[in-house]
Structures are given as structure tokens and as C-alpha cells.
């Protein structure tokens, strides 16, 4: 599908390829429906470049400690895989300011509601869309600095 350019977006994420068939989004649009994609930064920026007026929402963890706890708490990855995820998180969070909105995932119900409100507001009127990314610049900086500290202190001896 990549070679035939049948994907709206695709990316290699943590060593795995993921993508969204363009036909899926086109068919939904033809029915007057909106599509929400749960994709990484690479894919989101591809969608932004290839579609008219998408809404890009970046979901942030509330802190470096919570991010690390969530990733380690899974217990599904080796130390090397965890390091890769943290390095990818560092690179992605650094690009959060390229998104239209940021939602801090400190409470799942509140986060879901925030996404619903953003989508509804966007659907009702495009004229008043805000770009509240600037209000989270301190959190973005804290998260990227925290990831730098963790990567240096916990993974420095394992450079690949």
C-alpha cells in the first residue's frame, strides 16, 4: 500500500510500520463523516500536508514522572525498547507546538471530553478556532528536559 501510495499517512513507529488507508478517510468524507485518527507525529504532519483543514491534537502526559511510570508500568518492553520509546517521545514532544491543540492526559474522562469539545467547536465554526499551544510551552519544555535527564542517566551506557 505504501508503494502504491494508497495510504493517507504512514510511519515507522518503534520499529513497526503503521498507516491509514486513504480510501477509508475518503469514503467517510463522502458520507459527510469526520474521522479521528490515533497516530504519531509523523503521520499527523503527513495528514496536515495532504488534507484540507485537519485538526491536530497532541496528547501530552501531565509530567515526566507520569510518562515514565506509564511506560515502565506496562512491563511489555525490554530496556532497549523502553529507551527507543523514550527517545521517540522526546522527539515527538519537541514538535507539539506544530499542533493546533494540546490536551494534557491527567484524567482520562476529562481528556476525552476535551477532545470532544475541540472537535465540536471545530465542526460548528472554523472561524473561531484557537491555537492554545503556547499555554503549554512550560510543560513541553519540562517533559523534553525530563526525557533528556532520564535518557542520559538510565540509558547513557547503552548507546546504540
N, CA, C and O of each residue as an XYZ file, in Angstrom:
640
protein
N       0.829     -1.195      0.000
C       0.000      0.000      0.000
C       0.875      1.260      0.000
O       0.517      2.284     -0.582
N       2.032      1.156      0.671
C       2.952      2.299      0.670
C       3.444      2.552     -0.744
O       3.404      3.682     -1.232
N       3.911      1.491     -1.402
C       4.442      1.630     -2.758
C       3.394      2.121     -3.747
O       3.718      2.835     -4.696
N       2.131      1.737     -3.527
C       1.049      2.149     -4.436
C       0.438      3.491     -4.020
O      -0.519      3.965     -4.632
N       1.010      4.098     -2.964
C       0.538      5.390     -2.444
C      -0.947      5.358     -2.081
O      -1.689      6.298     -2.365
N      -1.362      4.265     -1.452
C      -2.750      4.091     -1.032
C      -2.999      4.543      0.401
O      -4.126      4.470      0.891
N      -1.956      5.006      1.071
C      -2.099      5.412      2.467
C      -2.123      6.933      2.581
O      -1.315      7.629      1.968
N      -3.060      7.432      3.373
C      -3.111      8.862      3.657
C      -1.864      9.265      4.432
O      -1.270     10.316      4.191
N      -1.486      8.410      5.361
C      -0.286      8.625      6.158
C       0.266      7.269      6.540
O      -0.459      6.277      6.613
N       1.564      7.249      6.781
C       2.176      6.040      7.312
C       3.479      6.424      7.997
O       4.085      7.449      7.686
N       3.891      5.592      8.921
C       5.121      5.872      9.646
C       5.693      4.586     10.213
O       4.979      3.614     10.457
N       6.985      4.610     10.411
C       7.673      3.552     11.123
C       7.764      4.031     12.566
O       8.487      4.979     12.872
N       7.016      3.361     13.457
C       6.939      3.775     14.856
C       7.449      2.646     15.726
O       6.892      1.548     15.725
N       8.497      2.915     16.458
C       9.085      1.926     17.370
C       9.419      0.628     16.629
O       9.289     -0.463     17.185
N       9.845      0.754     15.383
C      10.245     -0.413     14.617
C       9.120     -1.135     13.894
O       9.359     -2.166     13.267
N       7.912     -0.624     13.965
C       6.758     -1.223     13.286
C       6.157     -0.203     12.329
O       6.159      0.993     12.622
N       5.643     -0.659     11.188
C       5.003      0.244     10.239
C       3.495      0.295     10.497
O       2.837     -0.731     10.666
N       2.975      1.517     10.521
C       1.545      1.760     10.712
C       1.096      2.737      9.641
O       1.885      3.555      9.168
N      -0.180      2.651      9.257
C      -0.688      3.598      8.276
C      -2.201      3.607      8.236
O      -2.864      2.736      8.799
N      -2.735      4.616      7.556
C      -4.181      4.785      7.409
C      -4.527      4.766      5.930
O      -4.050      5.616      5.178
N      -5.345      3.814      5.494
C      -5.743      3.789      4.079
C      -6.484      5.080      3.705
O      -7.421      5.488      4.392
N      -6.063      5.700      2.633
C      -6.713      6.931      2.166
C      -8.175      6.667      1.830
O      -9.025      7.532      2.044
N      -8.480      5.477      1.303
C      -9.852      5.172      0.908
C     -10.804      5.232      2.103
O     -11.953      5.651      1.960
N     -10.340      4.821      3.264
C     -11.168      4.855      4.472
C     -11.603      6.294      4.779
O     -12.778      6.548      5.046
N     -10.672      7.208      4.742
C     -10.958      8.611      5.049
C     -11.795      9.240      3.940
O     -12.723      9.998      4.220
N     -11.476      8.933      2.692
C     -12.231      9.481      1.564
C     -13.684      9.015      1.582
O     -14.590      9.806      1.318
N     -13.916      7.743      1.891
C     -15.285      7.212      1.954
C     -16.079      7.869      3.077
O     -17.255      8.191      2.904
N     -15.444      8.065      4.216
C     -16.123      8.730      5.335
C     -16.466     10.170      4.964
O     -17.564     10.642      5.258
N     -15.544     10.859      4.329
C     -15.780     12.248      3.916
C     -16.930     12.320      2.912
O     -17.739     13.246      2.955
N     -16.999     11.349      2.017
C     -18.083     11.324      1.025
C     -19.450     11.142      1.699
O     -20.469     11.590      1.174
N     -19.464     10.484      2.860
C     -20.702     10.308      3.625
C     -20.961     11.478      4.571
O     -21.941     11.468      5.316
N     -20.088     12.486      4.546
C     -20.241     13.641      5.421
C     -19.782     13.383      6.849
O     -20.153     14.114      7.767
N     -18.979     12.350      7.033
C     -18.497     11.995      8.364
C     -17.081     12.526      8.586
O     -16.318     12.754      7.648
N     -16.774     12.708      9.843
C     -15.423     13.098     10.224
C     -14.705     11.869     10.744
O     -15.333     10.955     11.280
N     -13.396     11.845     10.589
C     -12.593     10.708     11.020
C     -11.584     11.194     12.053
O     -10.931     12.220     11.862
N     -11.463     10.449     13.146
C     -10.452     10.745     14.154
C      -9.397      9.655     14.061
O      -9.717      8.467     14.118
N      -8.156     10.053     13.920
C      -7.052      9.109     13.812
C      -6.170      9.197     15.051
O      -5.840     10.291     15.508
N      -5.795      8.061     15.584
C      -4.858      7.980     16.699
C      -3.513      7.600     16.087
O      -3.194      6.424     15.913
N      -2.729      8.641     15.763
C      -1.484      8.419     15.023
C      -0.344      9.202     15.665
O      -0.563     10.056     16.525
N       0.860      8.897     15.236
C       2.028      9.575     15.776
C       2.262     10.913     15.065
O       1.513     11.288     14.163
N       3.291     11.608     15.478
C       3.594     12.928     14.923
C       3.896     12.850     13.428
O       3.428     13.689     12.658
N       4.669     11.859     13.015
C       4.989     11.728     11.590
C       3.718     11.656     10.748
O       3.576     12.360      9.748
N       2.809     10.799     11.169
C       1.555     10.620     10.442
C       0.696     11.863     10.482
O       0.103     12.244      9.473
N       0.622     12.504     11.643
C      -0.205     13.708     11.777
C       0.268     14.807     10.821
O      -0.548     15.479     10.191
N       1.564     14.982     10.718
C       2.077     16.026      9.832
C       1.873     15.662      8.358
O       1.721     16.548      7.517
N       1.868     14.369      8.043
C       1.528     13.946      6.682
C       0.064     14.262      6.379
O      -0.256     14.758      5.299
N      -0.821     13.974      7.331
C      -2.244     14.277      7.154
C      -2.427     15.772      6.961
O      -3.197     16.206      6.104
N      -1.721     16.554      7.754
C      -1.818     18.014      7.644
C      -1.411     18.481      6.243
O      -2.025     19.391      5.685
N      -0.393     17.866      5.691
C       0.094     18.258      4.368
C      -0.817     17.779      3.234
O      -0.824     18.368      2.154
N      -1.584     16.713      3.477
C      -2.352     16.083      2.402
C      -3.853     16.316      2.440
O      -4.553     15.931      1.504
N      -4.365     16.936      3.496
C      -5.805     17.120      3.599
C      -6.139     18.579      3.889
O      -5.279     19.366      4.285
N      -7.400     18.918      3.683
C      -7.862     20.274      3.947
C      -8.280     20.422      5.399
O      -9.166     19.713      5.876
N      -7.645     21.332      6.085
C      -8.045     21.778      7.413
C      -8.245     20.668      8.448
O      -9.295     20.607      9.088
N      -7.253     19.791      8.620
C      -7.398     18.805      9.700
C      -7.195     19.492     11.052
O      -6.598     20.567     11.123
N      -7.681     18.883     12.098
C      -7.431     19.355     13.455
C      -6.344     18.448     14.032
O      -6.518     17.231     14.099
N      -5.250     19.027     14.436
C      -4.185     18.237     15.043
C      -4.201     18.458     16.552
O      -4.013     19.577     17.030
N      -4.427     17.384     17.287
C      -4.481     17.444     18.747
C      -3.347     16.586     19.297
O      -3.282     15.389     19.017
N      -2.472     17.179     20.061
C      -1.358     16.457     20.663
C      -1.745     16.104     22.091
O      -2.140     16.979     22.861
N      -1.635     14.835     22.449
C      -1.951     14.378     23.794
C      -0.641     14.282     24.583
O       0.261     13.521     24.232
N      -0.560     15.073     25.657
C       0.639     15.112     26.485
C       0.407     14.406     27.815
O      -0.702     14.432     28.348
N       1.443     13.779     28.348
C       1.336     13.286     29.723
C       1.438     14.498     30.656
O       1.984     15.529     30.263
N       0.925     14.389     31.876
C       0.962     15.537     32.777
C       2.351     15.860     33.319
O       2.604     16.984     33.753
N       3.245     14.882     33.295
C       4.599     15.120     33.802
C       5.532     14.038     33.285
O       5.103     13.011     32.758
N       6.812     14.300     33.451
C       7.833     13.329     33.078
C       7.685     12.062     33.919
O       7.828     10.951     33.410
N       7.401     12.238     35.203
C       7.274     11.088     36.102
C       6.113     10.181     35.692
O       6.235      8.956     35.720
N       4.998     10.786     35.315
C       3.836     10.001     34.892
C       4.141      9.267     33.589
O       3.790      8.096     33.442
N       4.783      9.938     32.655
C       5.141      9.289     31.386
C       6.017      8.076     31.654
O       5.748      6.986     31.150
N       7.052      8.263     32.438
C       7.966      7.163     32.735
C       7.251      6.038     33.465
O       7.468      4.866     33.156
N       6.405      6.375     34.427
C       5.648      5.375     35.172
C       4.719      4.585     34.249
O       4.621      3.363     34.361
N       4.043      5.279     33.347
C       3.126      4.598     32.426
C       3.879      3.643     31.509
O       3.438      2.517     31.282
N       5.002      4.088     30.988
C       5.757      3.223     30.080
C       6.371      2.040     30.816
O       6.299      0.910     30.332
N       6.964      2.277     31.960
C       7.562      1.179     32.729
C       6.491      0.254     33.285
O       6.707     -0.954     33.384
N       5.328      0.813     33.652
C       4.251      0.044     34.252
C       3.666     -1.013     33.339
O       3.086     -1.992     33.808
N       3.812     -0.824     32.050
C       3.306     -1.825     31.097
C       4.015     -3.160     31.271
O       3.399     -4.224     31.204
N       5.317     -3.084     31.495
C       6.117     -4.288     31.638
C       6.181     -5.121     30.376
O       6.406     -6.330     30.437
N       5.988     -4.491     29.240
C       5.941     -5.233     27.974
C       7.176     -5.035     27.109
O       7.305     -5.657     26.055
N       8.082     -4.174     27.547
C       9.216     -3.863     26.690
C      10.537     -4.115     27.400
O      10.652     -3.994     28.619
N      11.513     -4.463     26.603
C      12.866     -4.606     27.126
C      13.415     -3.217     27.430
O      12.812     -2.210     27.059
N      14.535     -3.167     28.092
C      15.177     -1.896     28.391
C      15.499     -1.144     27.096
O      15.352      0.077     27.029
N      15.932     -1.867     26.084
C      16.251     -1.250     24.787
C      14.986     -0.688     24.125
O      15.022      0.405     23.560
N      13.890     -1.413     24.188
C      12.631     -0.921     23.613
C      12.117      0.292     24.385
O      11.590      1.235     23.795
N      12.271      0.261     25.691
C      11.859      1.399     26.515
C      12.679      2.634     26.153
O      12.138      3.733     26.033
N      13.964      2.448     25.983
C      14.815      3.576     25.578
C      14.359      4.140     24.238
O      14.299      5.358     24.071
N      14.038      3.271     23.282
C      13.567      3.731     21.969
C      12.285      4.552     22.120
O      12.147      5.611     21.508
N      11.358      4.065     22.927
C      10.100      4.786     23.153
C      10.360      6.157     23.786
O       9.739      7.148     23.400
N      11.268      6.213     24.749
C      11.580      7.487     25.395
C      12.248      8.455     24.419
O      11.943      9.648     24.418
N      13.147      7.950     23.600
C      13.784      8.817     22.596
C      12.728      9.330     21.597
O      12.741     10.502     21.220
N      11.819      8.444     21.176
C      10.748      8.867     20.268
C       9.829      9.877     20.946
O       9.416     10.857     20.326
N       9.507      9.639     22.226
C       8.658     10.587     22.968
C       9.339     11.945     23.033
O       8.688     12.976     22.861
N      10.625     11.956     23.276
C      11.385     13.211     23.343
C      11.272     13.971     22.026
O      11.005     15.172     22.020
N      11.473     13.282     20.927
C      11.417     13.928     19.607
C      10.002     14.405     19.286
O       9.822     15.484     18.723
N       9.000     13.604     19.643
C       7.613     13.987     19.353
C       7.160     15.161     20.203
O       6.537     16.090     19.689
N       7.459     15.134     21.486
C       7.045     16.230     22.359
C       7.681     17.546     21.912
O       7.067     18.606     22.027
N       8.882     17.478     21.414
C       9.550     18.690     20.918
C       8.792     19.305     19.741
O       8.980     20.484     19.443
N       7.945     18.536     19.072
C       7.193     19.036     17.911
C       5.737     19.365     18.246
O       4.954     19.687     17.353
N       5.375     19.288     19.516
C       3.988     19.518     19.932
C       3.479     20.898     19.522
O       2.287     21.059     19.262
N       4.344     21.875     19.461
C       3.911     23.234     19.106
C       3.439     23.331     17.656
O       2.860     24.346     17.269
N       3.670     22.305     16.855
C       3.199     22.291     15.470
C       1.733     21.866     15.368
O       1.149     21.898     14.285
N       1.143     21.469     16.494
C      -0.243     21.008     16.519
C      -1.178     22.169     16.843
O      -0.753     23.195     17.374
N      -2.444     21.993     16.516
C      -3.444     23.030     16.768
C      -3.825     23.114     18.237
O      -4.057     24.205     18.758
N      -3.889     21.974     18.903
C      -4.328     21.903     20.291
C      -3.456     20.920     21.048
O      -2.883     19.992     20.477
N      -3.374     21.151     22.348
C      -2.727     20.207     23.255
C      -3.726     19.821     24.320
O      -4.441     20.670     24.853
N      -3.774     18.538     24.630
C      -4.607     18.048     25.718
C      -3.675     17.302     26.662
O      -2.953     16.394     26.250
N      -3.699     17.692     27.925
C      -2.885     17.025     28.931
C      -3.703     15.878     29.499
O      -4.768     16.090     30.079
N      -3.199     14.663     29.330
C      -3.913     13.460     29.751
C      -3.627     13.150     31.215
O      -2.923     12.194     31.542
N      -4.196     13.992     32.097
C      -4.035     13.739     33.523
C      -5.247     13.009     34.100
O      -5.165     12.418     35.177
N      -6.362     13.051     33.389
C      -7.581     12.359     33.784
C      -8.270     11.918     32.495
O      -8.612     12.758     31.662
N      -8.475     10.625     32.322
C      -8.945     10.101     31.035
C     -10.301     10.680     30.636
O     -10.494     11.050     29.477
N     -11.237     10.764     31.575
C     -12.562     11.291     31.227
C     -12.473     12.752     30.791
O     -13.097     13.157     29.810
N     -11.692     13.532     31.528
C     -11.535     14.951     31.179
C     -10.811     15.114     29.838
O     -11.134     16.013     29.062
N      -9.848     14.259     29.574
C      -9.111     14.324     28.316
C     -10.012     13.988     27.131
O      -9.977     14.665     26.104
N     -10.819     12.937     27.280
C     -11.757     12.562     26.222
C     -12.750     13.701     25.980
O     -13.059     14.030     24.835
N     -13.241     14.291     27.052
C     -14.182     15.406     26.912
C     -13.520     16.597     26.218
O     -14.154     17.264     25.401
N     -12.276     16.862     26.528
C     -11.563     17.967     25.872
C     -11.477     17.731     24.362
O     -11.673     18.658     23.576
N     -11.186     16.504     23.962
C     -11.117     16.187     22.527
C     -12.494     16.355     21.892
O     -12.608     16.883     20.786
N     -13.536     15.910     22.584
C     -14.905     16.087     22.066
C     -15.235     17.565     21.884
O     -15.792     17.955     20.858
N     -14.897     18.381     22.864
C     -15.180     19.820     22.792
C     -14.430     20.456     21.627
O     -14.989     21.272     20.895
N     -13.183     20.085     21.459
C     -12.390     20.624     20.350
C     -13.022     20.242     19.019
O     -13.191     21.090     18.143
N     -13.371     18.966     18.865
C     -13.973     18.508     17.611
C     -15.304     19.205     17.345
O     -15.582     19.611     16.217
N     -16.118     19.341     18.376
C     -17.424     20.003     18.214
C     -17.247     21.468     17.849
O     -17.917     21.970     16.947
N     -16.353     22.152     18.543
C     -16.110     23.569     18.251
C     -15.599     23.741     16.827
O     -15.996     24.670     16.124
N     -14.729     22.854     16.414
C     -14.184     22.931     15.060
C     -15.278     22.692     14.030
O     -15.339     23.374     13.007
N     -16.121     21.741     14.301
C     -17.199     21.411     13.374
C     -18.197     22.559     13.270
O     -18.657     22.881     12.174
N     -18.538     23.183     14.404
C     -19.544     24.244     14.401
C     -19.063     25.508     13.717
O     -19.820     26.148     12.987
N     -17.828     25.869     13.941
C     -17.320     27.076     13.293
C     -15.811     27.053     13.207
O     -15.121     26.971     14.223
N     -15.313     27.124     12.016
C     -13.876     27.132     11.807
C     -13.287     28.516     12.086
O     -12.084     28.646     12.315
N     -14.123     29.537     12.066
C     -13.640     30.903     12.226
C     -12.996     31.159     13.579
O     -12.065     31.957     13.683
N     -13.480     30.495     14.608
C     -13.039     30.810     15.952
C     -12.055     29.805     16.524
O     -11.845     29.755     17.736
N     -11.462     29.018     15.670
C     -10.520     28.026     16.166
C      -9.334     28.735     16.829
O      -8.760     29.678     16.285
N      -9.004     28.259     17.984
C      -7.878     28.818     18.732
C      -6.655     27.944     18.523
O      -6.747     26.820     18.031
N      -5.525     28.477     18.901
C      -4.292     27.715     18.896
C      -3.659     27.851     20.287
O      -2.683     28.580     20.461
N      -4.230     27.134     21.286
C      -3.756     27.305     22.655
C      -2.473     26.548     22.987
O      -2.231     26.234     24.152
N      -1.659     26.253     22.000
C      -0.425     25.520     22.217
C       0.533     26.317     23.104
O       1.235     25.741     23.935
N       0.561     27.626     22.930
C       1.525     28.439     23.655
C       1.374     28.316     25.163
O       2.365     28.427     25.884
N       0.175     28.093     25.655
C      -0.051     27.970     27.080
C       0.605     26.754     27.709
O       0.667     26.649     28.934
N       1.091     25.841     26.894
C       1.709     24.620     27.412
C       3.209     24.566     27.156
O       3.821     23.506     27.288
N       3.804     25.691     26.793
C       5.223     25.666     26.452
C       6.091     25.233     27.631
O       7.107     24.568     27.429
N       5.714     25.596     28.854
C       6.487     25.186     30.027
C       6.420     23.675     30.217
O       7.435     23.044     30.508
N       5.229     23.087     30.053
C       5.103     21.631     30.179
C       5.915     20.928     29.094
O       6.591     19.939     29.374
N       5.855     21.424     27.868
C       6.637     20.819     26.789
C       8.123     20.865     27.134
O       8.833     19.875     26.960
N       8.591     22.008     27.620
C       9.996     22.145     27.996
C      10.350     21.216     29.159
O      11.401     20.576     29.139
N       9.479     21.138     30.177
C       9.735     20.247     31.313
C       9.808     18.790     30.869
O      10.673     18.041     31.322
N       8.897     18.390     29.980
C       8.896     16.998     29.513
C      10.138     16.684     28.688
O      10.751     15.634     28.879
N      10.517     17.567     27.782
C      11.700     17.293     26.958
C      12.962     17.295     27.816
O      13.845     16.461     27.613
N      13.061     18.230     28.781
C      14.211     18.235     29.694
C      14.241     16.965     30.537
O      15.303     16.376     30.742
N      13.069     16.541     31.030
C      12.992     15.328     31.829
C      13.393     14.097     31.040
O      14.093     13.224     31.552
N      12.953     14.029     29.800
C      13.341     12.894     28.950
C      14.838     12.909     28.696
O      15.469     11.852     28.677
N      15.416     14.083     28.501
C      16.869     14.171     28.329
C      17.586     13.626     29.570
O      18.555     12.876     29.449
N      17.102     14.010     30.777
C      17.729     13.539     32.019
C      17.625     12.024     32.150
O      18.606     11.361     32.484
N      16.429     11.469     31.887
C      16.238     10.024     32.026
C      17.084      9.278     31.000
O      17.742      8.292     31.331
N      17.067      9.740     29.779
C      17.856      9.063     28.746
C      19.342      9.103     29.087
O      20.058      8.124     28.876
N      19.799     10.226     29.608
C      21.214     10.339     29.958
C      21.557      9.483     31.164
O      22.569      8.783     31.164
N      20.711      9.536     32.203
C      21.050      8.830     33.438
C      20.787      7.328     33.365
O      21.553      6.549     33.933
N      19.744      6.908     32.693
C      19.391      5.490     32.695
C      19.861      4.728     31.452
O      19.961      3.501     31.469
N      20.145      5.461     30.385
C      20.488      4.769     29.139
C      21.808      5.212     28.542
O      22.163      4.752     27.457
N      22.540      6.076     29.195
C      23.784      6.625     28.640
C      24.795      5.550     28.322
O      25.519      5.658     27.333
N      24.859      4.523     29.133
C      25.852      3.469     28.912
C      25.411      2.476     27.853
O      26.167      1.568     27.510
N      24.195      2.630     27.325
C      23.680      1.669     26.361
C      23.512      2.288     24.982
O      22.665      1.842     24.208
N      24.294      3.294     24.665
C      24.142      3.945     23.355
C      24.213      2.917     22.246
O      25.045      2.010     22.233
N      23.271      3.115     21.294
C      23.199      2.156     20.182
C      23.708      2.780     18.925
O      23.729      2.133     17.879
